[in-house]
Amino acid sequence: MPNESHAESPALFDDRGPNLLFRVIWFIFIGWWLGGILSGVAWFFNATIIGLPVGLWIINRLPTFITLRPQEQTWRLDEGRMVRGRGQRSFVLRSIYFLLVGWWFSGVWMAVAYVFLLSIVGFPIAFWMYGRVGAVTTLFRS
């Protein structure tokens, strides 16, 4: 059997997710409209309160749905052991913020992000905004 090397041909997917060309094609044909639909669906679920877990699950994955960007993994040292994720604010504070601000502000935030997404000039701002929609909704630290 010949020794096949992965360096000879570029892989469509690797440890960092799909290659850039595939991600651009995904965005042009699917990501831009899927992001708009899922933003509305996520906000609807958040507004119902009972659908909040589904809405937050969608919100935390919007950058992946739009551009196939893999979710980043953050590690921190907690009491001498490595723990995935960043330290979060208290549940009570995050709940109060969501009830007073997060539920409505996230809808405005995603609508503005989508408008930027539809303009070529606004791409960088839209991607930045979609990456922070979890924090806008519940003060979630990613």
N, C-alpha and C positions, 0 to 999 in steps of 0.2 A: 504494500500500500504506500503510495507516495505521501510524503509529509505535507499536509495542507496547512498553510499559514493563513490566519485571519487578516494579516497585514496586507496581503495581496489584493483583496477586494474589500471595499468599504462595507461594513455591516449596516443594515437598515436600522437595527436596534443594538444598543450596547448597554453597559451598566448605567450610563447617564440618560437613557431613554432613546427615542428615535433620533436619527440624524437630522440636521437642520433642514435639508431639502425636503424630507418627508414632512417635517413639522410645518414648513411654509405651505406645501401643497394641502395638508390637512386644514390649515387656517383658511386658505382661499376658498376651498370647496365646502368645508363643513364647520370649522371652528367659529367663524364670525356669526353665523346665524344660530348655531347651537348655544353659544354664549349668551345671546339675547334671550332665547327661550328659557334656558336654565336659570338665568338671573331672575326672571319673572316667576318661575316655578318656585325657586328657593325663597323668594320674598313672600310669596303666598303661604308657603308652609310655615315660615317664621311668624307671620301675622296670625296664624291660627293657634299659636302656642302649642297645641297638641302635636302639630307636625314639626315642631322646632328641631328635633333630632335629625329629621330628614333634610330640612332646610339648611341646617348647619353643615351636614355632611356634603351637600351639594356646593355650598359656598366655599368650603375649604378645598374643594377640588376644581373650582372654576378655571384656574390657570391651566390645569391639566386638560380639561374638556376643550378649552379654546385653542391651545397651542401644543398639546401633548407634552408640556413641560412636566418632568417628573417632580413629585413632591420632595422637598428637601427634608433631610433628617438632621435634627439638631440634638446634640448630646450635651449633658451638663453633669457636674460632679455634685452629688447630693449625699451627704453624710458618709463620704468615703466610697461611694459606689457610683458607677456611670448609669445615668437615667436618660431615657429618650425624652426629648421635648424640653422646652424652656419652662422655667417656673412661672406659674400663673398667679394673677391676683385672686383675692378671695372670691369664693362662689357667690357670697351675698352681694359684694360690690358689683360683680359682673352681672348678676341678676337684676339688681336695681338699675344699672346702666342700660341693660337691654330693654327693660320695661319703660323707662323714661325717654331714652334717646335711640338706642340701637335698632329697634324694630323699624322705625320710620326713616332714620338717617341712612341705614343700609340700602333702602330702596332708592333714595335720592343718589347715594354714592354709586350704586350699580347702574342707574340710568345715565348719569354723567359719564361713567367709565365706558358705557356702551356707545355713547355719542362720540367720544374720543376714538373708540375702536373703529368706528365707521369712517373716520378721516385718516388719511395717511400720515398727516403731520402729528396727530394725536396718539399714534401707536404707543410710543414709550410711556406716555402718561397713563393710557388705558391699562397697559400691562402692569404698571406700578400699582394702579388703583385696584385692579382685580387681585393682585397679590396681597393686598391689605384689607380686603373686605371682611375677613374674619375678625380682625381687630376693630373695625368700625362697628360691626354687629354686636360683639360680646366682649370686647377688649382682649380677645384671644391673642396670645403671644406665640407666633410661629417661629 
